[in-house]
């Protein structure tokens, strides 16, 4: 027996970029909201090698990847922020 939800594709988030600056994060958040792109921010656990408190990873849906990438690249080129593009499937930590 299959339910209606069985055929739906889930867990299709992409880790699009890693940001070190809070100011850059705020600019990107505003731009993503303005362009109606759904996103979430993942805060990696701090370790010996990762001491920056402000470092975060922005994840978007796979269908909005190109639009989000263009938006983020435009912000980075205008404001000269350093952003590391990851472009990989988001790890599922809640299952």
Helices and strands as residue ranges (DSSP letters): G 4-7, E 13-19, H 22-34, E 39-42, E 56-61, G 62-64, H 65-79, E 83-89
